[in-house]
């Protein structure tokens, strides 16, 4: 979402009117979910951690690769992960050594960190899906993602324009937005819009399964949360 917003915002650098086009197909999410679902193999992490623990000092990456029979890419990924939990370090001459952390504990911490990273990536993919499929104001959604509460609609995004058009002329039926392939529903009931919501954008929450997170948006009884751990 941050990269998308940065790219969209660059169109406003000259302070002139610009149009941002969102090209979205639901089936494209399958590839993003595939990349976000990859996780490290716990047995591989244990293997590398134990191999480093067995050495009395620094070891050359090539030697460690021969011992573990891992590809260079996979070994580098595991070593980097162990480094993030301060279980290994790289010497000035490019060798790798354990820091003294017990191998079993280091491997467990590395796997937990990897799982947290993957959950974060999955959460980001789902947040982008929510943005693409929302029927409410896109600007308000983006502001909510960045923790800024904004109750007013922008009046310029495709959702706001379509909703306004539907209010002005219901006789022509629902509009179809370019690139979405679907109709725009009529205006939602805003009778409760001014009521205090228990989970306002920016609120820190704790989920029993997914851990810590921050409320991004609240629409139609649904609370969207970006997990951070």
C-alpha positions in Angstrom: 0.0 0.0 0.0 2.8 2.4 0.8 4.5 1.8 -2.5 1.2 2.2 -4.4 0.4 5.5 -2.5 3.9 6.8 -3.2 3.6 6.1 -6.9 0.2 7.6 -7.1 1.2 10.7 -5.2 4.1 11.4 -7.6 1.5 12.5 -10.2 0.7 15.5 -8.0 4.3 16.9 -7.9 3.5 19.6 -10.5 0.3 20.7 -8.6 -1.8 20.0 -11.6 -4.8 17.7 -12.0 -3.9 14.1 -12.5 -5.7 10.8 -12.9 -4.6 7.6 -11.1 -5.7 4.3 -12.7 -6.0 1.1 -10.6 -5.6 -2.0 -12.8 -6.9 -4.8 -10.6 -8.0 -8.4 -11.2 -8.9 -10.6 -8.3 -7.2 -13.6 -9.8 -3.9 -11.7 -9.8 -3.9 -12.0 -6.0 -3.1 -15.7 -6.3 0.5 -15.0 -7.3 0.9 -12.4 -4.6 -0.5 -14.8 -2.0 1.9 -17.5 -3.3 5.0 -15.3 -2.7 3.6 -14.2 0.7 3.0 -17.8 1.8 6.6 -19.0 1.5 8.1 -19.8 4.8 11.5 -21.2 6.0 11.8 -24.9 6.7 12.4 -25.4 10.5 14.6 -28.5 9.8 16.8 -26.5 7.5 17.2 -23.7 10.1 18.1 -26.3 12.8 20.6 -27.9 10.4 22.5 -24.7 9.7 22.4 -23.6 13.4 23.8 -27.0 14.5 26.5 -27.0 11.8 27.7 -23.5 12.9 27.6 -24.5 16.6 29.8 -27.6 15.8 32.5 -25.3 14.6 34.9 -23.8 17.1 35.3 -20.6 15.0 34.4 -18.9 11.8 33.7 -21.1 8.8 33.8 -20.3 5.1 30.4 -20.1 3.4 31.5 -22.6 0.8 32.5 -25.1 3.5 29.2 -24.6 5.3 27.3 -25.1 2.0 29.2 -28.4 1.4 28.3 -29.6 4.9 24.6 -28.8 4.7 24.2 -29.6 1.0 22.1 -26.5 0.6 22.0 -24.2 -2.4 23.8 -20.9 -2.0 20.5 -19.0 -2.1 18.8 -21.1 0.6 21.9 -21.1 2.8 22.2 -17.3 2.5 18.5 -16.9 3.4 18.9 -19.0 6.5 22.1 -17.4 7.6 20.5 -13.9 7.2 17.5 -15.0 9.3 19.8 -16.3 12.0 21.7 -13.1 11.9 18.5 -11.1 12.5 18.0 -12.9 15.8 21.7 -12.3 16.7 22.6 -16.0 16.5 25.4 -15.6 13.9 27.6 -12.9 12.6 29.9 -12.4 9.6 33.6 -11.7 10.1 35.6 -9.0 8.3 37.0 -11.6 5.9 33.5 -12.9 5.0 33.3 -16.0 7.2 30.4 -17.0 9.3 30.4 -17.9 13.0 27.9 -18.6 15.8 27.5 -16.0 18.6 27.2 -18.6 21.3 23.4 -18.7 21.3 22.3 -22.4 21.8 21.4 -23.8 18.3 17.9 -25.0 19.3 16.9 -21.7 20.7 18.4 -19.7 17.8 16.6 -21.9 15.3 13.3 -21.5 17.1 13.6 -17.7 17.3 14.6 -17.6 13.6 11.5 -19.6 12.6 9.2 -17.4 14.7 10.7 -14.3 13.1 10.1 -15.8 9.6 6.5 -16.7 10.4 5.9 -13.1 11.6 7.4 -11.7 8.4 5.1 -14.0 6.3 2.1 -13.0 8.3 2.9 -9.4 7.7 3.2 -9.9 3.9 -0.1 -11.8 3.8 -1.7 -9.0 5.7 -0.4 -6.4 3.2 -1.8 -8.4 0.3 -5.2 -8.6 1.9 -5.1 -4.9 2.7 -4.4 -4.1 -1.0 -7.3 -6.4 -1.9 -9.6 -4.5 0.5 -8.5 -1.2 -1.1 -9.2 -2.4 -4.6 -12.6 -3.9 -3.8 -13.9 -1.2 -1.3 -17.1 0.5 -2.3 -16.3 3.5 -0.1 -14.1 6.5 -0.6 -10.6 5.4 -1.6 -8.9 8.5 -0.1 -10.6 7.8 3.3 -9.4 4.1 3.0 -5.8 5.3 2.3 -5.8 7.8 5.2 -7.1 5.0 7.5 -4.3 2.7 6.4 -1.7 5.3 7.5 -3.5 5.9 10.8 -5.2 9.2 9.9 -8.9 9.3 10.6 -10.9 11.2 8.0 -14.7 11.1 8.1 -15.4 13.2 5.0 -15.5 11.6 1.5 -13.1 13.1 -1.1 -15.7 13.4 -3.8 -13.2 12.8 -6.6 -12.3 9.1 -6.5 -14.2 6.6 -8.7 -16.3 5.4 -5.8 -17.4 8.8 -4.7 -18.2 9.9 -8.2 -20.2 6.8 -8.9 -22.1 7.0 -5.6 -22.9 10.7 -6.4 -24.1 9.8 -9.9 -26.3 7.0 -8.5 -27.9 9.4 -6.0 -28.6 12.0 -8.7 -30.1 9.6 -11.2 -31.3 6.2 -10.0 -33.5 5.7 -13.1 -30.5 4.6 -15.2 -29.6 1.8 -12.8 -26.2 1.1 -11.2 -23.1 2.4 -12.8 -20.2 0.1 -13.8 -16.8 1.4 -13.0 -14.1 1.1 -15.7 -11.7 -1.8 -14.8 -13.8 -3.3 -12.1 -16.3 -5.3 -14.1 -19.0 -4.8 -11.5 -21.8 -2.5 -10.5 -21.7 0.2 -7.9 -24.2 -0.3 -5.1 -26.4 2.6 -4.0 -25.4 4.9 -1.2 -24.9 3.1 2.1 -27.0 4.0 5.2 -24.9 6.6 7.1 -27.3 6.9 10.0 -24.7 5.6 12.4 -21.7 7.4 10.8 -21.4 9.9 13.7 -21.5 7.2 16.4 -18.3 6.5 18.3 -16.7 3.3 17.0 -14.8 1.2 19.5 -12.0 0.4 17.0 -11.1 3.7 15.4 -8.3 3.8 12.7 -4.9 3.8 14.4 -6.1 1.8 17.4 -3.6 -0.8 18.6 -5.2 -4.2 19.0 -4.1 -7.7 20.1 -5.5 -10.8 18.5 -5.2 -14.2 20.2 -3.9 -15.9 17.0 -2.4 -13.1 14.9 -0.7 -11.0 17.6 -0.3 -7.2 17.6 -1.8 -5.0 15.0 -3.2 -1.6 14.1 -6.8 -0.8 12.9 -6.7 0.4 9.3 -10.3 1.0 8.5 -13.8 0.2 9.7 -16.6 -0.2 7.1 -19.9 -2.0 7.1 -19.3 -3.8 10.4 -15.9 -5.0 9.2 -12.6 -4.1 10.9 -9.4 -4.3 8.8 -6.3 -4.8 10.8 -2.6 -4.7 9.7 -0.7 -7.2 11.9 2.8 -6.2 13.0 3.9 -9.2 14.9 
